[in-house]
Amino acid sequence: MDNKKINVLIPKEEVDKKIRELGEQISKEYAGKELHLICVLKGGVFITCELAKNITVPVSLDFMSVSSYGDETVSSGRVKIIKDLDDSIEGKEVLIVEDIIDSGNTLRYLIDLLNSRKPKSIKICTLLDKPERRITDVEVDYVGFQIPDKFVVGYGLDYMQKYRNLPFIGVVE
């Protein structure tokens, strides 16, 4: 993989602009409320931090780590919670923040699990959406970019824990 070429799919400037726009939209929709962001680790940390800076309503933050990939490039379909939330979400306006949604399996599992904890509401924000790959129906409230079914890295997305720190979204050739 280290010898592979990575072509820019979405440049840094476009990613930054889209995150600002998402922050403005979320701020308007949650005006007068407090918002609890749940960052889905590890990839979601990049968008969550930038998004939080662009949201003008009061924000609290927690982290979950779930996996259905391991070291594979295709979802295994089995979801494993690696790190659960630190705090209760009961009665809170919750926004799950993801780096990418493809099959929807992991997200569906997460939504069902979190709904059982009685939040006031749950919405979803993702930087990237691959609707072609959707197996499980999930409603995504805030989408940065719809992308083709290509293996992408950068801005939190990795290949075997590498390339997360690229400041753009790239396609591995």
FIDOSE-475458 format. One record per residue (C-alpha): residue number from 0; residue in three letters; z, y, x negated. Coordinates in steps of 0.25 Angstrom, whole numbers. Layout:
N
site k: NUM r: ALA up: Z north: Y east: X;
...
REM end
This chain:
173
site k: 0 r: MET up: 0 north: 0 east: 0;
site k: 1 r: ASP up: 3 north: 10 east: -12;
site k: 2 r: ASN up: -12 north: 9 east: -15;
site k: 3 r: LYS up: -16 north: 13 east: -1;
site k: 4 r: LYS up: -22 north: 26 east: 3;
site k: 5 r: ILE up: -15 north: 34 east: 13;
site k: 6 r: ASN up: -24 north: 44 east: 21;
site k: 7 r: VAL up: -18 north: 56 east: 29;
site k: 8 r: LEU up: -19 north: 54 east: 44;
site k: 9 r: ILE up: -10 north: 65 east: 48;
site k: 10 r: PRO up: -8 north: 76 east: 37;
site k: 11 r: LYS up: 6 north: 82 east: 35;
site k: 12 r: GLU up: 3 north: 95 east: 42;
site k: 13 r: GLU up: -1 north: 88 east: 55;
site k: 14 r: VAL up: 11 north: 80 east: 55;
site k: 15 r: ASP up: 20 north: 92 east: 53;
site k: 16 r: LYS up: 13 north: 100 east: 64;
site k: 17 r: LYS up: 14 north: 88 east: 74;
site k: 18 r: ILE up: 29 north: 86 east: 71;
site k: 19 r: ARG up: 31 north: 101 east: 73;
site k: 20 r: GLU up: 24 north: 100 east: 87;
site k: 21 r: LEU up: 32 north: 88 east: 91;
site k: 22 r: GLY up: 45 north: 96 east: 87;
site k: 23 r: GLU up: 40 north: 107 east: 96;
site k: 24 r: GLN up: 36 north: 98 east: 108;
site k: 25 r: ILE up: 50 north: 90 east: 107;
site k: 26 r: SER up: 58 north: 103 east: 106;
site k: 27 r: LYS up: 51 north: 109 east: 119;
site k: 28 r: GLU up: 54 north: 96 east: 126;
site k: 29 r: TYR up: 68 north: 95 east: 122;
site k: 30 r: ALA up: 71 north: 110 east: 123;
site k: 31 r: GLY up: 86 north: 111 east: 127;
site k: 32 r: LYS up: 89 north: 97 east: 123;
site k: 33 r: GLU up: 94 north: 90 east: 111;
site k: 34 r: LEU up: 85 north: 79 east: 105;
site k: 35 r: HIS up: 90 north: 66 east: 98;
site k: 36 r: LEU up: 79 north: 62 east: 88;
site k: 37 r: ILE up: 79 north: 47 east: 84;
site k: 38 r: CYS up: 71 north: 45 east: 71;
site k: 39 r: VAL up: 65 north: 31 east: 70;
site k: 40 r: LEU up: 66 north: 28 east: 55;
site k: 41 r: LYS up: 61 north: 28 east: 45;
site k: 42 r: GLY up: 47 north: 34 east: 48;
site k: 43 r: GLY up: 52 north: 43 east: 59;
site k: 44 r: VAL up: 61 north: 51 east: 50;
site k: 45 r: PHE up: 50 north: 60 east: 45;
site k: 46 r: ILE up: 45 north: 65 east: 59;
site k: 47 r: THR up: 59 north: 65 east: 64;
site k: 48 r: CYS up: 64 north: 75 east: 53;
site k: 49 r: GLU up: 52 north: 84 east: 55;
site k: 50 r: LEU up: 52 north: 83 east: 70;
site k: 51 r: ALA up: 67 north: 87 east: 71;
site k: 52 r: LYS up: 64 north: 99 east: 63;
site k: 53 r: ASN up: 54 north: 103 east: 73;
site k: 54 r: ILE up: 63 north: 101 east: 85;
site k: 55 r: THR up: 70 north: 113 east: 90;
site k: 56 r: VAL up: 80 north: 106 east: 100;
site k: 57 r: PRO up: 93 north: 100 east: 94;
site k: 58 r: VAL up: 90 north: 87 east: 88;
site k: 59 r: SER up: 99 north: 75 east: 84;
site k: 60 r: LEU up: 93 north: 64 east: 76;
site k: 61 r: ASP up: 96 north: 49 east: 74;
site k: 62 r: PHE up: 88 north: 38 east: 67;
site k: 63 r: MET up: 84 north: 24 east: 70;
site k: 64 r: SER up: 77 north: 14 east: 62;
site k: 65 r: VAL up: 69 north: 3 east: 69;
site k: 66 r: SER up: 58 north: -6 east: 63;
site k: 67 r: SER up: 47 north: -15 east: 68;
site k: 68 r: TYR up: 39 north: -14 east: 56;
site k: 69 r: GLY up: 47 north: -19 east: 43;
site k: 70 r: ASP up: 37 north: -18 east: 32;
site k: 71 r: GLU up: 25 north: -21 east: 41;
site k: 72 r: THR up: 14 north: -11 east: 45;
site k: 73 r: VAL up: 14 north: -17 east: 59;
site k: 74 r: SER up: 26 north: -17 east: 69;
site k: 75 r: SER up: 33 north: -31 east: 70;
site k: 76 r: GLY up: 36 north: -28 east: 84;
site k: 77 r: ARG up: 51 north: -31 east: 81;
site k: 78 r: VAL up: 60 north: -19 east: 81;
site k: 79 r: LYS up: 73 north: -18 east: 72;
site k: 80 r: ILE up: 83 north: -7 east: 73;
site k: 81 r: ILE up: 86 north: -4 east: 58;
site k: 82 r: LYS up: 95 north: 9 east: 61;
site k: 83 r: ASP up: 100 north: 13 east: 75;
site k: 84 r: LEU up: 104 north: 26 east: 80;
site k: 85 r: ASP up: 117 north: 32 east: 75;
site k: 86 r: ASP up: 120 north: 40 east: 88;
site k: 87 r: SER up: 119 north: 38 east: 103;
site k: 88 r: ILE up: 107 north: 43 east: 110;
site k: 89 r: GLU up: 113 north: 42 east: 124;
site k: 90 r: GLY up: 110 north: 55 east: 132;
site k: 91 r: LYS up: 101 north: 60 east: 121;
site k: 92 r: GLU up: 86 north: 65 east: 121;
site k: 93 r: VAL up: 80 north: 56 east: 111;
site k: 94 r: LEU up: 67 north: 57 east: 103;
site k: 95 r: ILE up: 63 north: 45 east: 95;
site k: 96 r: VAL up: 55 north: 50 east: 83;
site k: 97 r: GLU up: 45 north: 40 east: 77;
site k: 98 r: ASP up: 35 north: 41 east: 66;
site k: 99 r: ILE up: 25 north: 32 east: 72;
site k: 100 r: ILE up: 23 north: 24 east: 85;
site k: 101 r: ASP up: 14 north: 12 east: 85;
site k: 102 r: SER up: 17 north: -1 east: 93;
site k: 103 r: GLY up: 28 north: 6 east: 100;
site k: 104 r: ASN up: 37 north: -7 east: 99;
site k: 105 r: THR up: 48 north: 0 east: 91;
site k: 106 r: LEU up: 48 north: 12 east: 99;
site k: 107 r: ARG up: 49 north: 5 east: 112;
site k: 108 r: TYR up: 61 north: -3 east: 106;
site k: 109 r: LEU up: 67 north: 10 east: 102;
site k: 110 r: ILE up: 65 north: 17 east: 115;
site k: 111 r: ASP up: 71 north: 5 east: 123;
site k: 112 r: LEU up: 83 north: 4 east: 113;
site k: 113 r: LEU up: 86 north: 19 east: 113;
site k: 114 r: ASN up: 84 north: 20 east: 129;
site k: 115 r: SER up: 96 north: 10 east: 130;
site k: 116 r: ARG up: 105 north: 21 east: 123;
site k: 117 r: LYS up: 103 north: 30 east: 135;
site k: 118 r: PRO up: 96 north: 43 east: 128;
site k: 119 r: LYS up: 93 north: 54 east: 138;
site k: 120 r: SER up: 78 north: 53 east: 134;
site k: 121 r: ILE up: 70 north: 46 east: 123;
site k: 122 r: LYS up: 57 north: 52 east: 118;
site k: 123 r: ILE up: 48 north: 47 east: 107;
site k: 124 r: CYS up: 41 north: 56 east: 96;
site k: 125 r: THR up: 32 north: 50 east: 85;
site k: 126 r: LEU up: 24 north: 56 east: 74;
site k: 127 r: LEU up: 13 north: 45 east: 75;
site k: 128 r: ASP up: 8 north: 37 east: 87;
site k: 129 r: LYS up: -1 north: 25 east: 86;
site k: 130 r: PRO up: -4 north: 22 east: 101;
site k: 131 r: GLU up: -15 north: 11 east: 97;
site k: 132 r: ARG up: -3 north: 3 east: 92;
site k: 133 r: ARG up: 6 north: 4 east: 104;
site k: 134 r: ILE up: 11 north: -10 east: 109;
site k: 135 r: THR up: 23 north: -4 east: 117;
site k: 136 r: ASP up: 22 north: 7 east: 126;
site k: 137 r: VAL up: 30 north: 19 east: 122;
site k: 138 r: GLU up: 29 north: 33 east: 126;
site k: 139 r: VAL up: 29 north: 43 east: 114;
site k: 140 r: ASP up: 33 north: 57 east: 118;
site k: 141 r: TYR up: 29 north: 65 east: 105;
site k: 142 r: VAL up: 18 north: 60 east: 97;
site k: 143 r: GLY up: 14 north: 67 east: 84;
site k: 144 r: PHE up: 1 north: 59 east: 81;
site k: 145 r: GLN up: -7 north: 48 east: 87;
site k: 146 r: ILE up: -13 north: 40 east: 76;
site k: 147 r: PRO up: -23 north: 28 east: 74;
site k: 148 r: ASP up: -18 north: 14 east: 71;
site k: 149 r: LYS up: -17 north: 16 east: 56;
site k: 150 r: PHE up: -5 north: 13 east: 47;
site k: 151 r: VAL up: 1 north: 27 east: 43;
site k: 152 r: VAL up: 11 north: 32 east: 34;
site k: 153 r: GLY up: 18 north: 45 east: 30;
site k: 154 r: TYR up: 27 north: 54 east: 37;
site k: 155 r: GLY up: 37 north: 43 east: 39;
site k: 156 r: LEU up: 28 north: 31 east: 41;
site k: 157 r: ASP up: 28 north: 21 east: 30;
site k: 158 r: TYR up: 22 north: 9 east: 24;
site k: 159 r: MET up: 33 north: 0 east: 18;
site k: 160 r: GLN up: 42 north: 12 east: 17;
site k: 161 r: LYS up: 31 north: 20 east: 9;
site k: 162 r: TYR up: 23 north: 33 east: 13;
site k: 163 r: ARG up: 34 north: 38 east: 23;
site k: 164 r: ASN up: 34 north: 51 east: 15;
site k: 165 r: LEU up: 20 north: 55 east: 16;
site k: 166 r: PRO up: 19 north: 68 east: 23;
site k: 167 r: PHE up: 7 north: 64 east: 32;
site k: 168 r: ILE up: 3 north: 52 east: 40;
site k: 169 r: GLY up: -6 north: 44 east: 32;
site k: 170 r: VAL up: -15 north: 31 east: 35;
site k: 171 r: VAL up: -14 north: 20 east: 25;
site k: 172 r: GLU up: -28 north: 15 east: 21;
REM end
